[in-house]
Amino acid sequence: MNSISPNLNIMIKACEKASKIIIRDFGEVENLQVSKKGPRDFVTKTDRRVESILIDELSKSRKNFSFITEENGVINNNDKESIWIVDPIDGTTNFLHGIPHFAISIALKVKNHLVAGIIFDPIKNEIFFAEKNNGAYYNNQRVKVSKKNEIEECLFGTNIEGVKFSNLNMRYSGCTSLDLAYVGAGRLDGFFHNKLNIWDIAAGLIIIEEAGGIFNKIDYNTTKNIDVRASSDKIYKKMTENLKNF
């Protein structure tokens, strides 16, 4: 790939530092399952601690950039057109139950355009990232969306609830960001989900776009209740036709 930009390098380093906390705390979750209080409070503290680390690390070299985060909401700094969009642990329910499928998700939005995104799975040590006009990558290997033409052969990520049909092959993994990353890497053929938050989807959308995929028009100034439809251009129309009532 072309050389990694300073912004993406900052994002990678922030993920690497925060992932140490996630891995350590995830190792404690199993022990907490049998405790009287349970792991929920513990996981909430982990979420907040990880977000704090990410904000600190991203701010070291970009002091003026603003933030939209899951835990702290909007943080306005001097530069309100350059915004980090951060989800410290996407897939907290999986984390809570000791299921090793969750991720850190960070995107950079500049003047209402996504310019970079990273999704890091700390347990599997898988990193998906993309920069505008520079392609999408999985662990430094260039990736593209699926080339399948027949929708019957496709596998879709979705939240399933409310789906009124059964002719599509669907899976719900409990981690939206990884579902989107998997579409970009060709592991999933498409994704559809309603009422999502911007921090769940921003990094995944630029990964899909740079991997040659397409998705419905998204207002990046909206933070909640966002519906997403994403796939390759080969099956997008077929997929959306099946989703008219969804």
C-alpha positions in Angstrom: 0.0 0.0 0.0 1.0 3.7 -0.2 2.6 5.1 3.0 0.3 5.4 6.0 -0.8 8.9 6.6 0.0 10.6 9.9 -3.7 10.6 10.9 -4.0 6.9 10.3 -0.8 6.2 12.1 -2.2 8.1 15.2 -5.4 6.0 15.0 -3.5 2.7 14.8 -1.3 3.6 17.8 -4.4 4.7 19.8 -6.1 1.4 19.1 -3.0 -0.6 20.1 -2.7 1.2 23.4 -6.4 0.9 24.3 -6.5 -2.8 23.2 -4.2 -3.7 26.1 -6.9 -2.6 28.6 -9.6 -4.4 26.6 -7.7 -7.7 26.5 -6.8 -7.5 30.2 -10.3 -6.8 31.3 -11.9 -9.3 28.9 -9.8 -11.9 30.7 -11.6 -11.0 33.9 -15.1 -11.2 32.6 -15.4 -15.0 32.9 -14.5 -14.8 36.6 -17.2 -12.1 37.1 -19.9 -14.2 35.5 -20.4 -16.2 38.7 -20.2 -13.2 41.1 -23.3 -11.8 42.7 -22.9 -8.4 41.2 -22.0 -9.7 37.8 -19.8 -8.1 35.1 -22.1 -5.3 33.8 -20.6 -2.5 36.0 -17.1 -3.8 35.3 -17.7 -3.7 31.5 -19.1 -0.2 31.7 -16.0 1.0 33.5 -13.9 -0.7 30.8 -15.8 1.1 28.1 -15.3 4.5 29.7 -11.6 3.8 30.4 -10.9 2.7 26.9 -12.7 5.8 25.4 -10.6 8.0 27.7 -7.4 6.4 26.5 -8.5 6.8 22.8 -9.4 10.5 23.3 -6.1 11.2 25.1 -4.0 9.4 22.4 -5.9 11.0 19.4 -5.5 14.4 21.1 -1.8 14.3 21.6 -0.9 15.2 18.0 -4.3 16.7 17.0 -5.1 18.9 19.9 -7.7 21.0 18.0 -9.8 18.2 16.5 -13.3 17.7 17.9 -14.9 14.4 18.9 -18.2 12.5 18.6 -18.0 9.5 21.0 -20.3 6.9 22.4 -19.7 7.7 26.1 -18.9 11.4 26.2 -21.0 12.5 23.2 -19.9 15.6 21.3 -16.6 17.3 22.4 -16.1 20.6 20.6 -12.6 21.8 20.3 -11.2 24.7 18.2 -11.4 22.7 14.9 -15.0 21.8 14.6 -14.6 20.6 11.0 -12.2 17.8 11.8 -13.9 15.3 14.0 -12.9 11.9 15.5 -15.8 9.5 15.7 -15.1 7.0 18.4 -16.7 3.8 19.6 -14.4 2.3 22.4 -16.0 -1.1 22.4 -18.5 -2.0 19.7 -20.2 -5.2 20.8 -20.3 -4.7 24.5 -23.0 -7.3 25.0 -20.6 -9.9 23.5 -17.9 -8.6 25.8 -20.2 -8.8 28.7 -21.0 -12.5 28.1 -17.4 -13.5 27.4 -17.9 -13.8 23.6 -14.7 -12.8 21.8 -16.3 -10.7 19.0 -16.1 -6.9 19.5 -14.0 -4.1 18.2 -12.6 -0.5 18.6 -13.9 1.7 15.9 -12.5 5.1 15.0 -13.3 7.3 12.0 -12.1 10.8 11.0 -14.6 13.2 9.4 -13.4 16.4 7.8 -15.9 18.9 6.4 -18.6 16.3 6.5 -16.6 13.7 4.5 -15.2 10.6 5.9 -11.4 10.5 5.2 -10.2 7.6 7.3 -11.4 4.7 9.4 -10.1 1.9 11.4 -11.8 -1.1 13.0 -9.6 -3.2 15.4 -10.5 -6.6 16.8 -8.2 -6.9 19.7 -8.9 -10.6 20.5 -8.3 -11.9 17.0 -5.6 -9.2 16.4 -7.3 -8.2 13.1 -7.2 -4.6 11.9 -9.3 -3.2 9.0 -8.6 0.3 7.8 -9.0 2.7 4.9 -8.2 6.2 3.8 -10.0 8.2 1.2 -8.6 7.4 -2.3 -6.0 5.0 -0.8 -7.9 1.7 -0.7 -9.1 -0.6 2.1 -6.9 -3.0 4.0 -7.0 -6.0 6.3 -3.7 -6.4 8.2 -1.9 -4.4 5.5 -3.3 -6.6 2.7 -5.6 -4.8 0.1 -9.2 -6.0 0.3 -12.2 -5.8 -2.0 -15.9 -6.4 -1.6 -17.4 -9.7 -2.7 -17.8 -10.4 -6.4 -20.9 -12.7 -6.1 -23.8 -12.0 -8.5 -26.4 -14.5 -7.2 -28.1 -13.2 -4.1 -29.0 -16.8 -3.0 -25.3 -17.5 -2.6 -24.7 -14.4 -0.4 -24.4 -14.0 3.3 -25.7 -10.8 5.0 -25.0 -9.2 8.3 -28.2 -7.7 9.9 -30.0 -7.2 13.1 -32.7 -9.6 11.9 -35.5 -8.1 14.1 -38.3 -6.9 11.9 -37.1 -8.8 8.8 -40.3 -10.1 7.1 -38.7 -12.6 4.7 -36.6 -15.7 4.8 -35.0 -16.0 1.4 -31.8 -14.3 2.3 -29.0 -15.9 4.3 -28.4 -13.8 7.4 -26.3 -13.6 10.4 -26.3 -11.3 13.4 -22.9 -11.2 15.1 -23.6 -8.6 17.7 -20.9 -6.2 16.4 -21.9 -3.8 13.7 -18.5 -2.4 13.0 -17.0 -5.8 12.4 -20.0 -6.7 10.1 -19.2 -3.7 8.0 -15.5 -4.5 8.0 -16.3 -8.0 6.9 -18.3 -6.6 4.0 -15.3 -4.6 3.0 -13.1 -7.6 3.2 -15.5 -9.8 1.3 -16.3 -12.1 4.2 -19.9 -10.9 4.2 -21.6 -10.0 0.9 -23.8 -7.2 2.3 -25.2 -5.5 5.4 -28.5 -4.0 6.4 -29.5 -2.7 9.8 -31.8 0.0 11.1 -31.5 2.7 13.8 -27.7 2.7 14.2 -25.4 5.3 15.7 -22.8 7.2 13.7 -20.0 5.8 15.9 -21.1 2.2 15.0 -20.8 2.7 11.3 -18.5 5.6 10.3 -15.3 3.6 10.1 -17.0 0.7 8.4 -18.6 2.8 5.7 -15.3 4.3 4.5 -13.7 0.8 4.5 -16.6 -0.5 2.3 -16.4 2.5 0.0 -12.6 2.1 -0.5 -13.1 -1.6 -1.0 -15.3 -0.9 -4.0 -18.7 -1.3 -2.3 -21.7 1.1 -2.2 -24.2 2.1 0.4 -27.3 4.3 0.8 -26.9 8.0 1.3 -25.9 8.8 4.9 -26.1 12.2 6.6 -22.9 12.3 8.6 -24.2 15.2 10.7 -26.8 12.8 12.1 -25.6 10.8 15.1 -28.5 8.3 15.8 -31.3 6.3 14.2 -29.4 5.8 10.9 -30.5 3.0 8.5 -27.7 1.4 6.5 -27.7 -0.7 3.4 -24.3 -1.7 2.1 -22.9 -4.3 -0.4 -21.1 -4.6 -3.7 -22.7 -2.9 -6.7 -23.4 -6.3 -8.1 -26.0 -7.2 -5.6 -27.0 -3.9 -4.1 -30.2 -3.6 -6.1 -31.2 -7.2 -5.5 -30.6 -6.7 -1.8 -32.6 -3.5 -1.4 -35.5 -4.9 -3.4 -35.8 -7.6 -0.7 -35.7 -4.8 2.0 -38.6 -2.7 0.8 -40.6 -3.5 4.0 -37.7 -3.4 6.4 
